Structures are given as C-alpha cells and as structure tokens.
Amino acid sequence: MKIRTLLLAMAFSLLLPNAVRADEGMWLLSLIGKNYSDMQRAGFKLTPEDIYSINQSCLKDAIVGLGNAGSPFWHFCTGEIISSKGLMSTNHHCGYGKLQEHSTVEHDYLRDGFWAYTMDQELPNPGLTASILVRMEDVTAKVKEVLTDEMNESDRQAAIDKVSKEIADEAVKGTVYNARVIPMFNGNQFFLFVHIIYKDVRLVGAPPSSMGKFGGDTDNWSWPRHTCDFSMFRIYTAPDGTPADYSKDNVPLQPKHHLPVNAGEINDGDFAMVMGFPGTTDHFLTSYGLEETMNITNKLRYEIRTVKINILREEMAASQATRIKYASKYASCSNYWKYSNEQNKALKALNTMGVKKEVEKEYMDWARTQTNPKYSRALDLIQKGYANRATVEEAQQYLIEGLLSGPESPIFAARVKNTFAHMLEADPKADLTVLQGYIDNFYKDYDMNVDRRLVANLFKYVVDHMNADFCPEFLLKANKKYKGNFDEYAEDLFEKSIFADPEKLAKFMQKPSLRTLEKDPLAKAGNEALEAYRALGSNVDENMQENLERGIRDFTDGILQINDKNGKLMSPDANSTIRLTYGNVMSYDPKDGVSYHYYTTMKGVIEKEDPENSEFNVPTRLKELYAKKDFGRYANKRGEMPTCFITNNDITGGNSGSPVINAKGQLIGLAFDGNSEAMSGDIDFEENLQRCICLDSRYMLWVIDVFAGAKNLIEEMDIVR
C-alpha cells in the first residue's frame, strides 16, 4: 500500500472510532452482542446476557449513575454496588463534595477521613440520587416517523420533544420508574432509557484526602499514580423497596445484582472492561470544531481559571476554615483547568488537526458519489457555522469563566434579588423560608475576602482581554471610573452591598425591600453580567446556527452509512447514558526511552512523600503500617501492596468511579483518570497511548480493613480470589 493511501486509511479509521479496534468505543449495553466475538478474543468469559438482560439479574443491575435531584439523568460520576445491602463504592473525588458538606473545623472529614462502623452512623445527603438502568430500547423508527428533511431545526426539535415525551410516558405508566428518550449519533438515532432512581444515598466511608487526593493537581491526568481514589455510600429505599426520600424508616437496598470484589492477582494483558455513565465525547468533531475547541474553549478556560486557581490556592493554604469551605469548589475548578491545557498539548502532539482534515477529504470523495446533495453540503455548512459564531464563543468563555462562574457573590446576589421579585409579584406576603434556606446554604461555604479578591482579579482580567464590543457596560464604566484599579472597585462594591456579609443580609431579611435589592451594586453587577451573556445570542445568525446543526447531523449520517456498508461497528458519542468499554490491562511506552509498568505499589507513596507539599503528605498510620509490611491479605504474590493499575479502556468524565471488571464479572478496580499523553481521546482515540488509570481493589480493601478497621464493611462484601 502506498504511504499516502495508508495514511488516509489510518486517519479515516480514527474518525470512525469503533471500526477496527476493540479497545476503543463506548458501547450501548443492549447491542453488546455484536461485539461478543471481539470481547472473547480479549479474554471475556461471560455471555452478553450476563451484561444486559431484562429478565434476569446481570451486571447492569450493579452499575449506578450518581446524579442530583434537579437533573437525575445527568450523571456526574458512576458507582457500583458491592454488597447485598446496597453498599456502593465510587471515587473519592466523586464523594468529595459530600465530605466537604459534612465537614467542620471540629470534624474535618476531608482531612481525617470518615467511617461509619454501624449503619446508624451513615450520613444522609439530600439531593444526591442513584440511578440504575432497568431497560433500554431503540426507538429511532418511532421518532423518525414524525420528522422530515424539509423541517427547520426548531420544528424538528419540537417534534422530537413531543414524540419522545409520549414514548417515555408510556414506558413508565403505572411504575416507579423514570424514562427519557436520548438522541445518539448527533440526532440520527434515538434510544429510550428507563431507570429506577433512588433518592436516599448515605455516606459510609472515605480515606483522608491525603490519600484520596494524593498527588493533587501535580499528578492529575498522569501516570504513574498512587491515589487512593475511593469513597463509599449506601443506597436506601422505603420498606417496600421503592425509591423514597430520606427517612429513618428506610432500609438498605436489596439489589438485583452486586459485584464480588476480587483480591487476586492482576496481570499485564488481563481482560478488563469498564461499565459506567461517561459524560461527553466528540469523536465526530470536524477540523472546524476542533479549531474552536483548541483556540477558544480550551485556551480561554485554562487562562482565565489560572487567575482563580492561584487565588484559591493562596487563601486555602492560609486557613483551615477557608480550605474546608473552598475544597470542593477548588477541585471542580482545577480538574478541567488542567484538562484543557493537557488536551491541547496532546491534540498538537498527535497532529489531530491534520488527521481530521485528511478524514474530511476522504469523506468528500464519498459524498460526491451520493445522489442526495446534503452530504456534499455538510462540511460547507459546518465551516460557515463555526466561523459565524467564533467571536460570540470567545465572548461566552470570558463571561462564563470570568463573571458567571468566577466569583460567586454577584450571581448569588442577582439570583436572590430576582427570586425575591418573582415571589413578591406572585404574592406580596410570600413565605421566604425556601429563599432563606438558599441564602444560608450559600454562606456556609463563603468567605467575603476570598470573593472580593476574585471579583477584583477576574473582572480586571475580563475587561483587559475581552472584545470591548461584547464586554458588559458596567465593567467598562468601572474600568474608566477607577482607572483600571479593580482592587479599589471591589472594595467599594463589597462595602456598599448587603450581600458581601451574611450579617448585613440577615438584618435586611428581617424587613426586606425590593427597592433596596434593585439598587444593590453586587446584584446589579450579577444581573448585568447575565444580561450580557443572554444578549450574545442575538449576535449569532440563527439560520447559520441551524445550518451548523444540520451539517453536523448529515456529516455523521454519512459516516454511519460508510461504516455500515463496510460492516464496521460504531458506538455513539458519550452522553451520560450507560456504556461498556472493553480491553486489557496494559503497560505502555509514552515516548522514546520511557516505559511505564502496568501497576504501582505503596512503595511509590512513600517515595513521593513531601511534608512541605500538601499534595504529597502521607498519613502517619500508613507509614507505620508500611514499615511493618502489614498488608493483611491484600499483598500481591511479590509481597507488595498494589495501589493502582492501567488499562487501554476508552473512558471520559462521568466514568469516574466506574467499576473495572475482570473476565468473570468481578470488581478489580475503580476507574478514576486518564493520561495526559492521550488527552485528545475525547475527540480522537489514540490506540497506542490512551490509558485508563484505575485504583486497585486490593488497595481499597486494605484501607477499609487494615488502615480504617471497618470490619463491618469487609464482612458484607463477597471477596474472592
């Protein structure tokens, strides 16, 4: 084969992510039988029905999507049930927010860890949900019955929403289930997902953050790792087994299936599959979309968040109380701060832009042979659509990262003011109890001095760097009035606002006045930032945006047809629906002269210890147990205490906490990260470099059993070898 032809074939297979490589692809469970022969070749020992079945207990019944009551179908993490009493494991960083909520200076569960040695010590978490798939169904034909090519995008979406609701409502009629129809392949296919969603999920245990976040930002997205990234929860139900809000009368869930926990050997090449709820990928992204991702989204997110990250680091290092208040916020901010930078590095290093452009040439060769001209038009529509919205996308990033999710008090003040106004409009004597609850919850994790610094520095960064045509008027005026001194501006803003200090607001709430709220400078700043963000939409040509959506859908449709003709399997992009990815435990060589082993041990924890660096502190008890080589029954055959391992599974955000399952359906680890060399994976899977970083189940068991002495939890698990 000629070199150019080989290059194009390789490039095309990269865009068609699941065509040729079994280790790539986030597969829908009900269709996994199509992959069965590949899974067997990789070492799988069970049947497709052991993974997904409507009529019998199977692996899907042990996989949990963690969500929030307001959006239970969007899963921020995954968990797995590991006992017949509803005990669930997930990542430490998935439970981090709940640990933070329960922590105080007196009971610092972030610093010290938390363990419930009896069920009555387990802590409730209002709003946290646990979703388990009941069944799924391809309803593409039903949805497409109401669609035509002549529809504009608005009418098309309205028709989809209407028929999807009818399908979902019919699916759950007379049950306690929830259902939703979700589009796949950029709106070319549609699947119904039926879930049972539990609403009483209690915190059971977690190691101290010095173990659960060991390595911090330094080690994030990198290998080798030694992070003990797990926490434990328990799902409760009403006495009759149905979902129920928290009640002392609730009982532990009796699941249809739970995973045995394997404490045996893990070897390079062993079969490994990950089941979970991956968030979003964009494998069908074109070169035009990639340019926006790299040069606008990732670039600006990293640059603006760097300002915020540096302030939070300083303030959290100076005060334990501030560290507790901002721990979860910092973790949320820093994760994709580093991700954005590392992904751009990987995309450049792997020449993903070049790959995408070669793919588009090949696609156009196919499109020109089609009688329907929509395929030939697709890339032109996509190119023009991205070009049309480029300046607006840039402005959005500045407003989102710098104003709307940067400092907290302006948007908080605006929400209180707007909610108060709506309540008074509906009822002049409205009960403000719910609003007061929102206020109290906000100030629990708020520090005025920290937020004042964020306002000063982020507002200045935005006004100095953002296109003035889109910059909110209040910022431009402040810049002129204070001659660029935003420290002085922030001082005045906070001094004059009732929202800067909880005591000021509490006094105001005793005799609230809408007039006072309308004049409040923080509320005005927040509302003007929101108005500027909403106004951006008017700067995007609506027809061009619709054409962009149509172009992406038609381009994806073409790719599906090409693969179908060639008999190649494809999986849809991740969208927070349950998926399975399979492959093997596997070491790798990231660059010339460097080889990475497939597992790490506790020796590496000791080697990385740095008492002067909070990211690498090691608990005294761990060091004592290591010195005695007290590894219980969890050491490997070499006498080492394993900590983490890597596989070539295809994962993304949302997979955090997902079970890593061996060929027999047993839990061998928890997925918790990817590697920086292949951070392009959400856009373009890199088969030689991409790795899933996993906590070894033996390290988790050792911490529960030996380190924490939580024998009660060990006794209810099925531990196998």
Disulfide bonds with the S-S distance in Angstrom:
Cys77-Cys94 2.08
